[in-house]
Amino acid sequence: MKGFMGSHVVGRSFFSAVSEGKLLWCVFLASLVLSLIASFCNPIIGRDAALYMDLAGIYQQQGVTGALQRFDWPWFSILLGMTSQVTGLSFELLARVFCELLTAVACVACVDLVRRFRPASLPWACFAVLAVPAFNDYRGDILRENGFWAFSLIGLCYMQSWVQQRRPASLLLAFLAVVVAAAFRFEAVYLLLVVPVMEVLRVRGNSMHRGMRAAIGIALIGAVVAGTLWAGRHGLLPQGRVAELVDYLDLSSVLRNFYTFADGVAQAMPFEYARDSAPQIILFGLLCYVASKVLGVFGVLMLPLFVGAVEQWRARENRWLLLDIAAVGYIALLLVFALSHLFLSSRYVAFAGFLLLPRVAWGLSLMAQRWPRTRGAMVVILVAMALANVVSLSAPKTHLREAGHWVGAHLPKSASVYQDDNRVSYYAGWGYGRESLDRDHALALTGKGTYEYFVLDLKRKADQQLPALLKQGLVPLAQFHNRKGETYVILRRGGAQQP
């Protein structure tokens, strides 16, 4: 209690200059500025973004059915297509506007959660939410995750309102927010179980009313899970993302696939006596892998995260229960995904960064109270981290865009073109490419299906790689470089038509 009161005094000194509402607006505007800096430093869109743009075009030409045939969860692209029809703006501009606004909303919603749980930590949350690498590393990128983050956190804010005020409208708004979040990434539906689980865990005492409430909560959770599994096993759910996520609930299927993989690994082990331990080795390796991924997204802010978690454990507080359940549930999803796919993108882990950020803010507040002379240094470090996440000193791949524009201007769309990066096709105005072969196989093809043209990324080794390509009968047509000397070269096969 003494530590909390001390941090509360520190928080009030911040509030003396700026109100809570103004702090939230400052976070919103600062987030937009950081996203603009990131977009300026890296104007080339990512591979996923090129796919979204292509899907938006398919939607405008073929409707929802055409978009679903190309990708099983195209709702963000459909939003872009519909908005472009109304406004006349380009897909890319609209996507950047949507993503930067949604990122800013996610940051504000996360800070608002801190305000609800630990008001004294609010100023530190404002700095931390702009500095944590987990999601700030993706500023300037066009991702569906931005909508997933924003509306999931809005849903959690309304869930907390329900906990504090018990207004049915809060639960309804939370449900609607989660549904919208699921339109970006279907995994958001797991948040619908957070409130029932929390109601069960908050039951204290032996009164009949509380026991009935717990029984109803458990029955509701069991019925939802059992019904979903039954529908999935009988093919009653939409295939693709929905069916795949429901498969995660069937732990027997997940474990069966895991043991099949473990048996394959065991056969490759050089020591026979180690093969029986292959499942345990892989399982604990994956557990450590997921833990390292989750903790690694905080960078140096792992220290205040640890401080906040330890203090919460010492205080035996349950005010964090909502976020605890949401974080444990999401990390469980990550673990099941890792068991199923044996990899985990940092982008998928970013939402855990939002859910754990309130503890980072509390840890920072406690550290500032314990060592007041370090406050200035802590602020400088947080600001430096925020800028480091968005300011890139590496050269953007503008040569990729230039190569794509050249291809679109000089080659017929009917030409057979191999490209190392499918974004070349996007910048050529041909939609998102769908190459599946690697470069060596594409170059070795002969007869029917032979590629006429090649757009190859030679990086900084153009002088070393070009002679070998010329010996294979390829003729260079154009080269494009960025300011660090990385090179894209466009070549045609000897018998292909001169553009």
C-alpha positions as semicolon CSV with decimal commas, in nm:
position;residue;x (nm);y (nm);z (nm)
1;M;0,000;0,000;0,000
2;K;0,282;0,236;0,080
3;G;0,439;0,179;-0,261
4;F;0,109;0,238;-0,437
5;M;0,042;0,558;-0,246
6;G;0,389;0,681;-0,330
7;S;0,336;0,616;-0,700
8;H;-0,003;0,785;-0,672
9;V;0,165;1,102;-0,549
10;V;0,405;1,087;-0,841
11;G;0,109;1,046;-1,079
12;R;-0,072;1,344;-0,933
13;S;0,230;1,565;-0,997
14;F;0,194;1,485;-1,364
15;F;-0,179;1,554;-1,360
16;S;-0,123;1,898;-1,213
17;A;-0,017;2,013;-1,559
18;V;-0,224;1,796;-1,791
19;S;-0,572;1,647;-1,746
20;E;-0,654;1,286;-1,823
21;G;-0,852;1,378;-2,134
22;K;-0,570;1,590;-2,273
23;L;-0,322;1,308;-2,209
24;L;-0,533;1,071;-2,416
25;W;-0,550;1,323;-2,699
26;C;-0,174;1,369;-2,678
27;V;-0,128;0,992;-2,715
28;F;-0,359;0,988;-3,017
29;L;-0,178;1,272;-3,193
30;A;0,169;1,143;-3,102
31;S;0,075;0,803;-3,241
32;L;-0,031;0,960;-3,571
33;V;0,295;1,155;-3,592
34;L;0,503;0,842;-3,529
35;S;0,307;0,649;-3,792
36;L;0,363;0,929;-4,044
37;I;0,736;0,922;-3,974
38;A;0,741;0,545;-4,022
39;S;0,550;0,573;-4,352
40;F;0,791;0,839;-4,474
41;C;1,095;0,628;-4,383
42;N;0,953;0,318;-4,553
43;P;0,712;0,412;-4,836
44;I;0,716;0,060;-4,989
45;I;0,422;-0,152;-4,879
46;G;0,466;-0,505;-4,746
47;R;0,368;-0,832;-4,911
48;D;0,051;-0,866;-4,705
49;A;-0,046;-0,510;-4,793
50;A;-0,007;-0,584;-5,165
51;L;-0,240;-0,881;-5,120
52;Y;-0,499;-0,659;-4,948
53;M;-0,484;-0,408;-5,234
54;D;-0,528;-0,689;-5,488
55;L;-0,826;-0,825;-5,297
56;A;-0,985;-0,480;-5,285
57;G;-0,963;-0,463;-5,664
58;I;-1,107;-0,814;-5,699
59;Y;-1,397;-0,712;-5,473
60;Q;-1,476;-0,412;-5,694
61;Q;-1,476;-0,632;-6,005
62;Q;-1,624;-0,960;-5,879
63;G;-1,791;-0,879;-5,548
64;V;-1,764;-1,064;-5,217
65;T;-1,768;-1,408;-5,382
66;G;-1,462;-1,330;-5,592
67;A;-1,273;-1,194;-5,291
68;L;-1,356;-1,505;-5,085
69;Q;-1,230;-1,731;-5,363
70;R;-0,894;-1,554;-5,352
71;F;-0,863;-1,527;-4,969
72;D;-1,073;-1,672;-4,689
73;W;-1,091;-1,360;-4,467
74;P;-1,105;-1,054;-4,698
75;W;-1,319;-0,818;-4,490
76;F;-1,052;-0,549;-4,449
77;S;-0,997;-0,549;-4,826
78;I;-1,372;-0,528;-4,882
79;L;-1,379;-0,223;-4,653
80;L;-1,105;-0,066;-4,868
81;G;-1,293;-0,147;-5,187
82;M;-1,621;-0,002;-5,061
83;T;-1,454;0,313;-4,926
84;S;-1,263;0,364;-5,250
85;Q;-1,587;0,344;-5,448
86;V;-1,740;0,614;-5,230
87;T;-1,440;0,849;-5,203
88;G;-1,250;0,781;-5,524
89;L;-0,923;0,757;-5,327
90;S;-0,661;0,490;-5,396
91;F;-0,655;0,166;-5,200
92;E;-0,307;0,233;-5,064
93;L;-0,388;0,582;-4,936
94;L;-0,707;0,459;-4,770
95;A;-0,527;0,162;-4,617
96;R;-0,259;0,385;-4,468
97;V;-0,518;0,623;-4,326
98;F;-0,722;0,339;-4,175
99;C;-0,421;0,164;-4,026
100;E;-0,266;0,476;-3,876
101;L;-0,597;0,583;-3,723
102;L;-0,662;0,234;-3,587
103;T;-0,314;0,217;-3,436
104;A;-0,375;0,551;-3,264
105;V;-0,711;0,428;-3,135
106;A;-0,547;0,108;-3,005
107;C;-0,289;0,313;-2,815
108;V;-0,557;0,535;-2,662
109;A;-0,772;0,236;-2,564
110;C;-0,472;0,067;-2,401
111;V;-0,390;0,382;-2,204
112;D;-0,756;0,410;-2,105
113;L;-0,736;0,057;-1,962
114;V;-0,444;0,172;-1,749
115;R;-0,653;0,469;-1,635
116;R;-0,924;0,228;-1,522
117;F;-0,688;-0,010;-1,343
118;R;-0,410;0,218;-1,214
119;P;-0,485;0,591;-1,260
120;A;-0,153;0,692;-1,102
121;S;0,035;0,506;-1,376
122;L;-0,139;0,691;-1,659
123;P;0,149;0,932;-1,748
124;W;0,394;0,642;-1,772
125;A;0,145;0,446;-1,981
126;C;0,137;0,736;-2,229
127;F;0,512;0,707;-2,279
128;A;0,521;0,326;-2,272
129;V;0,245;0,271;-2,528
130;L;0,444;0,474;-2,781
131;A;0,771;0,301;-2,698
132;V;0,703;-0,074;-2,660
133;P;0,853;-0,239;-2,971
134;A;0,583;-0,513;-2,976
135;F;0,342;-0,316;-3,193
136;N;0,529;0,009;-3,257
137;D;0,772;-0,175;-3,484
138;Y;0,482;-0,216;-3,728
139;R;0,395;0,150;-3,758
140;G;0,368;0,254;-4,120
141;D;0,280;-0,103;-4,223
142;I;-0,058;-0,190;-4,370
143;L;-0,185;-0,481;-4,160
144;R;-0,519;-0,630;-4,060
145;E;-0,381;-0,651;-3,708
146;N;-0,434;-0,278;-3,659
147;G;-0,810;-0,326;-3,657
148;F;-0,781;-0,639;-3,445
149;W;-0,578;-0,450;-3,184
150;A;-0,801;-0,142;-3,178
151;F;-1,142;-0,306;-3,152
152;S;-1,024;-0,581;-2,917
153;L;-0,896;-0,320;-2,673
154;I;-1,215;-0,117;-2,710
155;G;-1,407;-0,434;-2,627
156;L;-1,195;-0,485;-2,316
157;C;-1,262;-0,125;-2,208
158;Y;-1,637;-0,191;-2,228
159;M;-1,592;-0,520;-2,041
160;Q;-1,422;-0,329;-1,762
161;S;-1,711;-0,083;-1,761
162;W;-1,942;-0,380;-1,712
163;V;-1,731;-0,498;-1,418
164;Q;-1,745;-0,154;-1,255
165;Q;-2,101;-0,044;-1,334
166;R;-2,295;-0,359;-1,439
167;R;-2,468;-0,185;-1,727
168;P;-2,604;-0,424;-1,995
169;A;-2,521;-0,166;-2,262
170;S;-2,151;-0,209;-2,182
171;L;-2,170;-0,583;-2,250
172;L;-2,354;-0,523;-2,577
173;L;-2,095;-0,268;-2,693
174;A;-1,815;-0,504;-2,589
175;F;-1,973;-0,781;-2,796
176;L;-2,006;-0,554;-3,101
177;A;-1,644;-0,437;-3,067
178;V;-1,518;-0,799;-3,053
179;V;-1,725;-0,889;-3,361
180;V;-1,568;-0,600;-3,554
181;A;-1,222;-0,705;-3,429
182;A;-1,293;-1,058;-3,553
183;A;-1,363;-0,918;-3,899
184;F;-0,996;-0,819;-3,906
185;R;-0,860;-1,132;-3,735
186;F;-1,100;-1,407;-3,637
187;E;-0,890;-1,497;-3,331
188;A;-1,055;-1,203;-3,150
189;V;-1,361;-1,419;-3,076
190;Y;-1,177;-1,575;-2,782
191;L;-1,242;-1,247;-2,594
192;L;-1,611;-1,338;-2,576
193;L;-1,517;-1,589;-2,307
194;V;-1,329;-1,339;-2,091
195;V;-1,631;-1,208;-1,898
196;P;-1,784;-1,551;-1,823
197;V;-1,446;-1,682;-1,703
198;M;-1,395;-1,371;-1,491
199;E;-1,738;-1,406;-1,330
200;V;-1,656;-1,764;-1,234
201;L;-1,316;-1,673;-1,090
202;R;-1,453;-1,378;-0,890
203;V;-1,697;-1,596;-0,697
204;R;-1,617;-1,590;-0,325
205;G;-1,794;-1,755;-0,036
206;N;-2,050;-2,035;-0,032
207;S;-2,378;-1,852;-0,081
208;M;-2,628;-2,021;-0,309
209;H;-2,654;-1,712;-0,531
210;R;-2,280;-1,703;-0,597
211;G;-2,267;-2,078;-0,646
212;M;-2,548;-2,058;-0,901
213;R;-2,369;-1,776;-1,082
214;A;-2,052;-1,983;-1,101
215;A;-2,246;-2,288;-1,223
216;I;-2,419;-2,083;-1,492
217;G;-2,086;-1,935;-1,605
218;I;-1,919;-2,276;-1,625
219;A;-2,219;-2,424;-1,807
220;L;-2,218;-2,135;-2,055
221;I;-1,848;-2,172;-2,130
222;G;-1,879;-2,549;-2,164
223;A;-2,183;-2,521;-2,392
224;V;-2,013;-2,268;-2,620
225;V;-1,695;-2,476;-2,652
226;A;-1,878;-2,807;-2,694
227;G;-2,122;-2,664;-2,947
228;T;-1,844;-2,506;-3,149
229;L;-1,643;-2,830;-3,154
230;W;-1,951;-3,028;-3,258
231;A;-2,027;-2,787;-3,541
232;G;-1,665;-2,797;-3,656
233;R;-1,649;-3,177;-3,662
234;H;-1,970;-3,197;-3,867
235;G;-1,856;-2,940;-4,121
236;L;-2,117;-2,681;-4,022
237;L;-1,870;-2,393;-3,986
238;P;-1,722;-2,183;-4,269
239;Q;-1,400;-2,337;-4,390
240;G;-1,068;-2,155;-4,373
241;R;-0,997;-1,927;-4,078
242;V;-1,304;-2,024;-3,877
243;A;-1,254;-2,398;-3,910
244;E;-0,881;-2,366;-3,843
245;L;-0,931;-2,172;-3,520
246;V;-1,198;-2,415;-3,401
247;D;-0,955;-2,700;-3,467
248;Y;-0,731;-2,539;-3,204
249;L;-1,002;-2,609;-2,945
250;D;-0,976;-2,980;-3,024
251;L;-0,662;-3,043;-2,821
252;S;-0,666;-3,414;-2,905
253;S;-0,623;-3,328;-3,273
254;V;-0,350;-3,074;-3,196
255;L;-0,162;-3,321;-2,976
256;R;-0,201;-3,598;-3,233
257;N;-0,041;-3,380;-3,500
258;F;0,230;-3,278;-3,252
259;Y;0,321;-3,638;-3,169
260;T;0,330;-3,723;-3,538
261;F;0,584;-3,446;-3,589
262;A;0,776;-3,553;-3,277
263;D;0,801;-3,909;-3,413
264;G;0,949;-3,772;-3,733
265;V;1,204;-3,570;-3,537
266;A;1,286;-3,871;-3,321
267;Q;1,376;-4,076;-3,627
268;A;1,627;-3,807;-3,727
269;M;1,798;-3,804;-3,386
270;P;2,147;-3,958;-3,399
271;F;2,122;-4,120;-3,055
272;E;1,861;-4,391;-3,018
273;Y;1,822;-4,349;-2,641
274;A;1,720;-3,983;-2,694
275;R;1,432;-4,065;-2,927
276;D;1,186;-4,151;-2,650
277;S;1,233;-3,801;-2,508
278;A;1,170;-3,623;-2,840
279;P;0,814;-3,506;-2,751
280;Q;0,929;-3,360;-2,418
281;I;1,230;-3,192;-2,577
282;I;1,019;-3,032;-2,849
283;L;0,735;-2,935;-2,612
284;F;0,960;-2,760;-2,359
285;G;1,153;-2,604;-2,645
286;L;0,828;-2,459;-2,784
287;L;0,725;-2,337;-2,438
288;C;1,054;-2,152;-2,402
289;Y;1,022;-2,029;-2,760
290;V;0,676;-1,878;-2,696
291;A;0,790;-1,727;-2,365
292;S;1,095;-1,570;-2,530
293;K;0,880;-1,432;-2,810
294;V;0,631;-1,274;-2,569
295;L;0,897;-1,126;-2,342
296;G;1,126;-1,025;-2,628
297;V;0,872;-0,783;-2,776
298;F;0,923;-0,548;-2,480
299;G;1,295;-0,488;-2,523
300;V;1,444;-0,310;-2,223
301;L;1,091;-0,255;-2,088
302;M;1,100;-0,617;-1,978
303;L;1,244;-0,485;-1,650
304;P;0,942;-0,268;-1,552
305;L;0,718;-0,553;-1,670
306;F;0,891;-0,779;-1,421
307;V;0,868;-0,515;-1,146
308;G;0,495;-0,466;-1,208
309;A;0,425;-0,842;-1,218
310;V;0,616;-0,905;-0,893
311;E;0,436;-0,620;-0,715
312;Q;0,101;-0,753;-0,832
313;W;0,188;-1,097;-0,696
314;R;0,296;-0,950;-0,362
315;A;-0,017;-0,736;-0,328
316;R;-0,247;-1,030;-0,418
317;E;-0,464;-0,792;-0,619
318;N;-0,753;-0,902;-0,838
319;R;-0,813;-0,566;-1,006
320;W;-0,607;-0,698;-1,303
321;L;-0,825;-1,007;-1,344
322;L;-0,984;-0,898;-1,673
323;L;-0,647;-0,839;-1,839
324;D;-0,497;-1,148;-1,675
325;I;-0,763;-1,369;-1,833
326;A;-0,731;-1,198;-2,171
327;A;-0,350;-1,230;-2,164
328;V;-0,349;-1,594;-2,052
329;G;-0,609;-1,681;-2,314
330;Y;-0,416;-1,513;-2,593
331;I;-0,084;-1,666;-2,493
332;A;-0,260;-2,006;-2,485
333;L;-0,371;-1,941;-2,844
334;L;-0,013;-1,856;-2,938
335;L;0,110;-2,178;-2,777
336;V;-0,145;-2,391;-2,964
337;F;-0,053;-2,211;-3,287
338;A;0,315;-2,282;-3,223
339;L;0,237;-2,648;-3,154
340;S;0,042;-2,669;-3,479
341;H;0,267;-2,465;-3,709
342;L;0,606;-2,475;-3,531
343;F;0,668;-2,103;-3,581
344;L;0,542;-1,777;-3,435
345;S;0,562;-1,439;-3,605
346;S;0,639;-1,140;-3,384
347;R;0,338;-0,972;-3,543
348;Y;0,110;-1,233;-3,387
349;V;0,266;-1,173;-3,045
350;A;0,210;-0,796;-3,058
351;F;-0,138;-0,811;-2,904
352;A;0,012;-0,971;-2,593
353;G;0,223;-0,657;-2,570
354;F;-0,092;-0,447;-2,544
355;L;-0,242;-0,676;-2,280
356;L;0,072;-0,669;-2,064
357;L;0,149;-0,299;-2,112
358;P;-0,051;-0,187;-1,801
359;R;0,198;-0,383;-1,589
360;V;0,484;-0,212;-1,770
361;A;0,328;0,126;-1,687
362;W;0,282;0,026;-1,323
363;G;0,639;-0,101;-1,309
364;L;0,765;0,229;-1,448
365;S;0,559;0,417;-1,192
366;L;0,698;0,206;-0,907
367;M;1,056;0,251;-1,031
368;A;1,007;0,629;-1,056
369;Q;0,875;0,636;-0,700
370;R;1,157;0,417;-0,569
371;W;1,435;0,601;-0,755
372;P;1,299;0,953;-0,823
373;R;1,627;1,078;-0,969
374;T;1,595;0,836;-1,259
375;R;1,266;0,979;-1,386
376;G;1,429;1,210;-1,640
377;A;1,650;0,931;-1,774
378;M;1,350;0,699;-1,799
379;V;1,156;0,955;-2,002
380;V;1,453;1,005;-2,235
381;I;1,488;0,630;-2,286
382;L;1,116;0,593;-2,363
383;V;1,121;0,879;-2,614
384;A;1,434;0,738;-2,776
385;M;1,269;0,396;-2,804
386;A;0,958;0,551;-2,961
387;L;1,169;0,723;-3,227
388;A;1,391;0,418;-3,282
389;N;1,082;0,211;-3,363
390;V;0,985;0,435;-3,655
391;V;1,301;0,607;-3,780
392;S;1,487;0,379;-4,019
393;L;1,838;0,458;-4,141
394;S;1,833;0,171;-4,392
395;A;1,752;0,247;-4,754
396;P;1,388;0,176;-4,850
397;K;1,326;-0,059;-5,142
398;T;1,234;0,216;-5,384
399;H;1,415;0,020;-5,657
400;L;1,147;-0,251;-5,623
401;R;0,877;0,006;-5,696
402;E;1,074;0,145;-5,989
403;A;1,122;-0,204;-6,133
404;G;0,750;-0,268;-6,102
405;H;0,662;0,056;-6,279
406;W;0,906;-0,034;-6,562
407;V;0,750;-0,377;-6,601
408;G;0,401;-0,229;-6,617
409;A;0,508;0,029;-6,877
410;H;0,719;-0,194;-7,106
411;L;0,597;-0,554;-7,084
412;P;0,259;-0,687;-7,197
413;K;0,039;-0,816;-6,916
414;S;0,011;-1,147;-7,099
415;A;0,388;-1,203;-7,078
416;S;0,523;-1,483;-6,861
417;V;0,725;-1,297;-6,597
418;Y;0,907;-1,449;-6,301
419;Q;0,962;-1,216;-6,004
420;D;1,155;-1,269;-5,685
421;D;0,911;-1,044;-5,502
422;N;0,538;-1,052;-5,583
423;R;0,514;-0,682;-5,505
424;V;0,673;-0,614;-5,844
425;S;0,348;-0,732;-6,000
426;Y;0,153;-0,503;-5,769
427;Y;0,357;-0,197;-5,864
428;A;0,325;-0,296;-6,231
429;G;-0,051;-0,259;-6,192
430;W;-0,115;-0,630;-6,250
431;G;-0,239;-0,721;-5,902
432;Y;-0,055;-0,938;-5,653
433;G;0,167;-1,206;-5,809
434;R;0,127;-1,572;-5,720
435;E;0,467;-1,726;-5,786
436;S;0,541;-2,055;-5,612
437;L;0,875;-2,158;-5,766
438;D;1,213;-2,052;-5,637
439;R;1,456;-1,872;-5,866
440;D;1,672;-2,172;-5,959
441;H;1,373;-2,382;-6,066
442;A;1,226;-2,091;-6,263
443;L;1,554;-2,038;-6,450
444;A;1,589;-2,410;-6,522
445;L;1,243;-2,448;-6,677
446;T;1,241;-2,539;-7,046
447;G;0,968;-2,603;-7,298
448;K;0,608;-2,532;-7,203
449;G;0,575;-2,301;-6,905
450;T;0,912;-2,135;-6,958
451;Y;0,936;-1,781;-6,827
452;E;1,008;-1,512;-7,087
453;Y;1,118;-1,241;-6,844
454;F;1,277;-1,232;-6,500
455;V;1,271;-0,959;-6,234
456;L;1,542;-1,059;-5,988
457;D;1,660;-0,911;-5,661
458;L;2,042;-0,924;-5,675
459;K;2,081;-0,719;-5,357
460;R;2,439;-0,582;-5,345
461;K;2,590;-0,865;-5,550
462;A;2,483;-0,763;-5,900
463;D;2,839;-0,767;-6,034
464;Q;2,889;-1,121;-5,904
465;Q;2,555;-1,267;-6,016
466;L;2,499;-1,103;-6,355
467;P;2,778;-1,293;-6,542
468;A;2,626;-1,627;-6,440
469;L;2,281;-1,514;-6,554
470;L;2,418;-1,398;-6,890
471;K;2,577;-1,741;-6,941
472;Q;2,228;-1,891;-6,912
473;G;2,118;-1,691;-7,218
474;L;1,947;-1,407;-7,036
475;V;1,962;-1,053;-7,173
476;P;1,949;-0,759;-6,927
477;L;1,686;-0,497;-7,005
478;A;1,698;-0,259;-6,708
479;Q;1,854;-0,218;-6,366
480;F;1,730;-0,022;-6,067
481;H;1,923;0,064;-5,751
482;N;1,838;0,218;-5,416
483;R;2,081;0,450;-5,238
484;K;2,265;0,158;-5,071
485;G;2,340;-0,011;-5,400
486;E;2,084;-0,290;-5,376
487;T;1,979;-0,388;-5,725
488;Y;1,677;-0,518;-5,911
489;V;1,751;-0,635;-6,264
490;I;1,501;-0,716;-6,541
491;L;1,611;-0,975;-6,794
492;R;1,456;-1,157;-7,088
493;R;1,527;-1,501;-7,222
494;G;1,720;-1,503;-7,545
495;G;1,424;-1,610;-7,760
496;A;1,170;-1,382;-7,596
497;Q;1,027;-1,081;-7,777
498;Q;1,214;-0,755;-7,731
499;P;0,986;-0,512;-7,539
